[in-house]
């Protein structure tokens, strides 16, 4: 059977153009070596298998022959080692990308995106497990995802990881040294990762796709240097340079401070893609004119968070205005709405920027953020408040700012348990796994007169969506009530009068 599986994998790789016909024997022999075989025999002819079926069968063979262990991480490491033998060298892939780019930027990104799926760096079957739905709100159509695509570590793997905890290569998951890295129990294997070099603001950066795509063509743009996240003038220069390379994509950055930033603040990077988020179509609430920038459209956006949108054809002027706003915001305080620029020597204000091309103009959203904490909100004043932590406790980064919730995998099991407990009128507080939801359920249950098997899932999804909307509102530095909007207007006035 092993030879049949090798044949199937070779045929798949030829069809997807991962390997060339001239290299067929070379790749067969590399697989023979990996599986400890002494010879190659033609396998039996069987119906064509899907890639994940082939790989799972090969992993079973590897375990049975003591080539790998049977925990999730061991299988994942060996799986990537298999497909890595059939993934083209970086130089070959870059050359192909450049050929497609000469035709058009979109043809190049389409080629590269398909390549990442073909070599299983983007595991489409795994990503299909994610639970997704949309919900209409007064701010547009919000999207909810319960993320199930990242494999969970089992106890044996966690114990094994201690042996690798002193390894500091690569320094993080976003370093260029990840390309073809074999991985360990602390760090995923990346033999099938390929990255494309690009120039942003005359610096060396790299373009790749996320292995856990949360939306269409979810890409990552990473600095060649392992340097911390920083939002400053050059950030805006890099954003617009990327749009000139890939005008069909958006690009944005997490904020550069803890609590309001993303999960990796140690390595400067952006995220982009072709997805249309709710924030893209958010309505303009009010327009303004800013002195010395009269030719730039300046507006407040109707969105749960506090968003300034500037747009125009002159990217240099937009960069100047964005930097002007950033500097003003970094030093801005308004005690009436809990905004303090700094406490002692710690600064709290920053921006989440999002750039795109729309109607032949550059468009830049500047989302105002503040990471201050206090006694009432030790996790963050402008962060999901404690009563929402049953749904979302993690940082609200770029993706969620734009209207797409990435919720933890634990919710899948918890929602099933909640359905059972609600339908059978059982005490939620008596179950350790779901008692965190008791107050939340108690709050929304009175709204529904009839809850049954046919509507319980819909009700829970609706209430999760409402909780996500409340999370976004918590993160807005200027609340959308009269007091908050007057305070927002006051900040705009400081820009106009400078």
C-alpha positions in Angstrom: 0.0 0.0 0.0 2.9 2.4 0.7 3.9 2.4 -3.0 0.4 3.1 -4.0 0.3 6.1 -1.7 3.6 7.4 -3.0 2.2 7.0 -6.6 -0.9 8.9 -5.6 1.2 11.7 -4.0 3.5 12.0 -7.0 0.5 12.2 -9.4 -1.1 14.9 -7.3 2.1 16.9 -7.3 2.5 16.6 -11.0 -1.1 17.7 -11.6 -0.8 20.7 -9.2 2.6 21.6 -10.9 4.5 21.3 -7.6 7.0 19.1 -9.4 8.0 18.6 -13.0 7.9 15.4 -15.0 11.7 15.5 -15.4 12.1 15.4 -11.6 9.6 12.5 -11.0 12.2 9.9 -10.1 14.2 12.3 -8.0 11.0 12.9 -5.9 10.1 9.2 -5.7 13.5 8.5 -4.3 13.3 11.3 -1.8 10.0 9.7 -0.5 11.6 6.2 -0.5 14.4 7.6 1.7 11.9 9.4 4.1 9.9 6.2 4.7 13.0 4.0 5.1 12.3 1.9 2.0 15.0 0.1 0.1 13.3 0.0 -3.3 10.4 1.3 -5.3 7.6 -0.8 -6.8 4.7 0.3 -8.9 1.7 0.6 -6.7 -1.7 -0.9 -7.3 -4.1 1.2 -9.4 -6.8 2.6 -7.2 -9.3 5.5 -7.5 -7.8 8.9 -7.1 -7.5 10.0 -3.5 -7.7 13.6 -2.1 -4.4 15.0 -0.7 -5.5 14.8 2.9 -6.5 11.2 2.5 -3.1 10.4 1.0 -1.3 12.2 3.8 -3.3 10.7 6.6 -2.7 7.2 5.2 1.1 7.9 4.9 1.1 9.2 8.5 -0.6 6.0 9.7 2.1 4.0 7.9 4.8 6.2 9.5 3.4 5.6 13.0 3.1 1.9 12.4 6.7 1.8 11.3 7.9 4.0 14.2 8.8 6.9 12.0 6.7 9.3 14.0 4.6 9.4 17.2 0.8 9.5 17.1 0.0 12.8 18.8 -1.4 15.7 16.8 1.9 17.7 16.7 4.1 14.7 15.8 1.8 13.9 12.9 1.7 17.5 11.8 5.5 17.8 11.8 5.9 14.6 9.8 3.1 15.6 7.4 4.8 18.9 6.5 8.1 17.0 6.1 6.4 14.8 3.4 4.8 17.6 1.4 8.0 19.7 1.9 9.9 17.2 -0.3 7.5 18.1 -3.1 7.5 21.9 -2.7 9.6 23.9 -5.2 12.7 25.8 -4.0 12.1 29.5 -3.1 14.1 30.7 -6.2 11.9 28.6 -8.5 8.7 29.9 -6.9 9.8 33.6 -7.0 10.7 33.3 -10.6 7.2 31.9 -11.5 5.6 34.7 -9.4 7.5 37.4 -11.3 6.4 35.9 -14.6 2.8 36.0 -13.5 3.2 39.6 -12.2 4.3 40.8 -15.6 0.8 39.8 -16.8 -0.9 41.5 -13.8 -0.6 41.8 -10.0 -3.9 39.8 -9.6 -2.6 36.9 -11.8 0.5 36.8 -9.6 -1.5 36.7 -6.3 -3.9 34.2 -7.8 -1.1 31.9 -8.7 0.6 32.2 -5.3 -2.6 31.7 -3.4 -3.4 28.5 -5.4 0.2 27.3 -4.8 -0.2 27.7 -1.1 -3.3 25.5 -1.2 -1.7 23.0 -3.5 1.3 22.5 -1.2 -1.1 22.3 1.8 0.4 25.3 3.5 -3.2 26.5 3.5 -5.1 23.3 4.6 -8.5 23.9 3.0 -10.1 20.8 4.5 -9.0 21.9 8.0 -10.2 25.5 7.5 -13.6 24.2 6.4 -14.1 23.0 10.0 -14.4 26.6 11.2 -17.9 27.6 12.2 -19.0 30.8 10.4 -22.1 33.0 10.2 -23.1 36.6 9.5 -25.4 38.9 11.3 -27.0 42.1 10.2 -26.5 45.2 12.4 -27.0 48.9 12.2 -23.3 49.1 11.2 -23.6 46.6 8.4 -23.1 42.8 8.1 -20.8 41.6 10.9 -19.1 38.2 10.5 -18.5 35.6 13.2 -16.0 32.7 13.1 -15.3 30.1 15.7 -11.8 29.1 14.8 -11.2 25.4 14.6 -8.4 25.3 12.1 -5.5 25.4 14.5 -4.8 21.9 15.9 -5.0 21.8 19.7 -2.1 20.4 21.7 -2.7 17.2 23.6 -1.1 16.7 27.1 1.7 14.4 25.7 2.7 17.1 23.2 2.7 19.8 25.9 5.0 17.6 28.0 7.3 17.0 25.0 7.5 20.7 24.3 9.5 21.3 27.4 12.5 19.7 25.7 12.4 22.4 23.0 11.6 25.4 25.1 15.2 26.8 25.0 15.3 26.8 21.2 15.2 30.4 19.9 15.4 29.7 16.2 13.4 31.1 14.4 12.9 34.0 16.8 9.1 34.0 16.1 6.5 32.7 13.7 6.9 35.7 11.4 10.7 35.6 10.9 11.9 34.8 7.3 13.9 31.9 8.8 10.7 29.9 9.1 11.0 29.1 5.4 11.6 25.3 5.2 12.1 25.1 9.0 11.5 21.5 10.2 9.7 22.6 13.4 9.4 21.1 16.9 6.9 20.7 19.7 7.1 24.5 20.3 7.2 25.6 16.7 5.2 24.4 13.7 7.0 22.8 10.7 7.3 25.1 7.7 8.9 23.0 4.9 6.1 24.0 2.6 6.3 27.7 3.4 7.4 30.0 0.6 7.7 33.8 0.8 7.9 36.5 -1.9 10.4 39.4 -1.4 8.9 42.9 -1.9 10.1 46.5 -1.2 8.1 48.8 1.1 9.5 52.3 1.8 12.8 51.1 0.3 13.1 48.3 2.9 13.1 44.5 2.5 9.8 42.9 3.4 8.2 39.6 2.5 4.7 38.6 1.3 3.1 35.3 2.3 -0.3 33.9 3.0 -1.6 32.9 6.5 -1.9 29.1 7.0 -5.1 29.7 9.0 -6.9 32.0 6.5 -9.7 33.8 8.4 -11.0 35.4 5.2 -10.4 35.4 1.4 -6.7 35.6 0.5 -5.6 36.4 4.0 -2.0 37.4 3.5 0.8 38.5 5.9 3.4 41.1 5.0 6.5 40.8 7.3 9.6 42.8 7.9 12.8 41.1 7.1 14.1 42.3 10.4 12.8 40.9 13.7 11.8 44.3 15.0 8.9 45.2 17.3 5.6 46.6 15.9 5.6 50.4 15.6 3.0 52.8 14.2 4.7 55.9 12.9 5.1 57.9 9.6 6.9 55.1 7.8 4.0 52.7 8.6 1.8 54.8 6.3 4.5 54.9 3.6 4.7 51.1 3.7 0.9 50.7 3.5 0.6 52.8 0.3 3.7 51.1 -1.3 2.0 47.8 -0.8 -1.2 49.1 -2.5 0.9 50.1 -5.5 2.2 46.6 -5.7 -1.2 44.8 -5.1 -3.9 47.4 -5.9 -6.6 44.8 -5.6 -5.8 44.1 -1.9 -6.4 46.0 1.3 -3.6 46.2 3.9 -3.8 47.0 7.6 -1.8 46.8 10.8 -2.5 45.8 14.4 -1.9 48.5 16.9 1.5 48.6 18.4 0.6 48.4 22.1 -0.4 45.5 24.4 -4.2 44.9 25.0 -5.2 46.8 21.8 -2.5 45.2 19.6 -2.5 41.7 18.0 -1.0 38.5 19.3 2.5 39.1 17.9 3.9 42.5 18.8 7.5 41.4 18.7 7.7 41.4 14.8 6.6 44.2 12.7 4.0 43.0 10.1 0.8 43.8 8.3 -2.2 41.7 7.2 -4.1 42.1 3.9 -6.2 40.3 1.4 -9.2 40.7 -1.0 -12.0 40.3 1.5 -14.7 43.0 1.8 -15.3 43.7 5.5 -18.2 45.6 7.0 -16.0 48.5 7.7 -15.2 48.9 4.0 -18.8 49.9 3.4 -19.4 51.8 6.6 -21.2 55.1 6.0 -19.7 58.5 6.4 -21.2 60.3 9.4 -19.7 63.7 9.0 -17.2 65.4 6.8 -14.6 68.0 7.9 -11.9 70.3 6.3 -8.4 70.2 7.9 -6.2 73.2 7.4 -3.4 72.6 4.9 -5.1 69.4 3.8 -8.2 70.9 2.0 -7.8 68.5 -0.9 -8.0 65.5 1.3 -11.4 64.0 2.1 -11.7 63.8 5.9 -14.6 62.2 7.7 -15.9 60.4 10.8 -17.2 56.9 10.0 -20.3 55.3 11.4 -18.7 52.4 13.2 -18.7 51.0 16.8 -15.1 52.0 17.2 -13.8 55.6 16.7 -12.7 55.8 13.0 -11.4 58.7 11.0 -11.4 58.1 7.2 -9.1 60.1 4.9 -9.0 59.6 1.1 -7.5 61.2 -2.0 -5.2 60.5 -5.0 -2.1 62.1 -3.5 -0.6 59.4 -1.3 2.2 61.7 0.0 -0.4 64.2 1.3 -2.3 61.3 2.9 0.8 60.2 4.6 1.5 63.7 6.0 -2.1 64.0 7.3 -2.1 60.5 8.8 1.1 61.3 10.6 -0.3 64.6 11.8 -3.4 62.8 13.2 -1.2 60.1 14.8 1.0 62.6 16.6 -2.0 64.6 17.9 -3.7 61.5 19.1 -0.7 60.1 20.8 -0.6 63.1 23.1 -4.3 63.7 23.4 -6.2 63.4 26.7 -9.8 63.9 27.7 -10.6 62.9 31.3 -14.3 63.3 30.7 -14.3 60.1 28.6 -11.5 58.3 30.4 -8.8 59.0 27.8 -5.3 59.7 29.1 -2.4 59.9 26.7 0.0 58.7 29.3 0.4 57.7 33.0 3.8 58.3 34.4 6.1 57.4 31.5 3.7 55.0 29.8 1.9 56.1 26.6 -1.6 54.7 25.9 -2.8 56.1 22.6 -2.1 54.5 19.3 -3.9 53.8 16.0 -5.0 50.7 14.0 -4.6 51.8 10.3 -6.4 50.1 7.3 -5.6 51.1 3.7 -7.3 50.3 0.4 -7.9 51.7 -3.1 -11.5 52.6 -3.7 -13.0 54.4 -6.7 -9.4 55.1 -8.0 -8.5 56.8 -4.7 -6.3 55.8 -1.8 -8.5 55.4 1.3 -7.1 55.1 4.8 -9.1 54.3 8.0 -7.4 55.4 11.2 -9.0 53.6 14.2 -8.2 55.4 17.5 -7.1 53.0 20.3 -6.2 53.4 24.0 -4.9 50.6 26.2 -5.3 52.1 29.6 -6.6 50.0 32.5 -8.1 50.9 35.9 -9.6 49.2 39.0 -13.0 48.6 37.3 -11.5 47.2 34.1 -8.1 45.6 34.9 -8.0 44.0 31.4 -8.5 47.3 29.7 -11.0 50.2 29.7 -11.4 50.1 25.9 -11.3 46.3 25.8 -14.0 43.6 26.0 -15.4 44.2 29.5 -15.4 41.4 32.0 -19.1 40.4 31.5 -18.2 39.6 27.9 -15.2 37.4 28.6 -17.3 34.2 28.4 -17.4 35.0 24.6 -14.3 37.0 24.0 -11.4 37.9 26.3 -8.5 38.1 23.9 -7.1 41.2 22.3 -9.2 43.0 19.6 -6.9 43.3 16.7 -7.1 44.4 13.1 -9.4 41.7 11.8 -12.0 42.2 14.5 -11.7 46.0 14.3 -12.9 45.5 10.7 -16.0 43.5 11.7 -14.9 39.8 11.7 -14.9 38.1 15.1 -12.3 35.3 15.7 -13.7 33.4 18.6 -12.0 30.6 20.6 -12.5 26.9 19.7 -13.8 26.1 23.2 -17.1 27.7 22.2 -18.0 24.8 19.9 -18.4 22.3 22.8 -19.7 25.0 25.1 -22.6 25.9 22.8 -23.6 22.2 22.5 -23.7 21.9 26.3 -25.6 25.2 26.6 -28.2 24.0 24.1 -28.8 20.8 26.2 -28.9 22.7 29.5 -31.3 25.4 28.2 -33.6 23.0 26.5 -33.8 20.7 29.5 -33.9 23.5 32.1 -30.7 22.3 33.8 -28.6 24.5 36.1 -25.7 25.9 34.1 -23.8 26.8 37.3 -23.5 23.1 38.0 -21.2 22.5 35.0 -17.7 23.8 35.3 -17.2 24.0 31.5 -20.2 26.4 30.9 -20.9 28.1 34.2 -19.1 31.2 32.9 -22.1 31.6 30.5 -24.7 31.5 33.3 -25.2 35.2 33.7 -25.2 35.8 29.9 -27.9 33.2 29.4 -29.9 34.5 32.3 -29.8 37.9 30.7 -31.1 36.9 27.2 -33.5 34.1 28.0 -36.5 36.3 28.9 -36.4 37.8 25.3 -37.6 34.4 23.9 -41.0 33.0 24.7 -40.5 29.7 22.9 -37.1 28.0 22.7 -36.9 24.5 21.1 -34.6 22.2 19.2 -35.4 24.0 15.9 -34.4 27.5 17.1 -31.8 27.1 19.9 -28.8 27.2 17.6 -30.1 30.3 15.8 -30.8 32.0 19.2 -27.3 31.3 20.5 -25.7 32.6 17.4 -27.8 35.7 17.5 -26.8 36.4 21.1 -23.1 35.7 20.3 -23.3 38.2 17.5 -24.9 40.8 19.8 -22.0 40.2 22.3 -19.5 40.7 19.6 -21.1 44.0 18.7 -21.0 45.0 22.4 -17.3 44.0 22.4 -16.6 46.4 19.5 -18.5 49.2 21.3 -16.4 48.6 24.4 -13.3 49.2 22.3 -14.5 52.6 21.0 -12.6 55.4 22.7 -15.4 57.8 21.9 -18.7 56.1 22.6 -21.6 56.6 20.2 -23.8 58.5 22.7 -24.1 62.3 22.8 -21.2 62.7 25.3 -18.9 60.5 23.3 -19.6 62.1 20.0 -19.1 65.6 21.4 -15.8 64.4 22.8 -14.9 63.0 19.3 -15.8 66.4 17.8 -13.6 68.1 20.3 -10.6 66.0 19.2 -11.4 66.8 15.5 -11.4 70.5 16.5 -7.9 70.2 17.8 -6.8 69.0 14.4 -8.6 71.9 12.6 -7.2 74.5 14.9 -3.5 73.4 14.8 
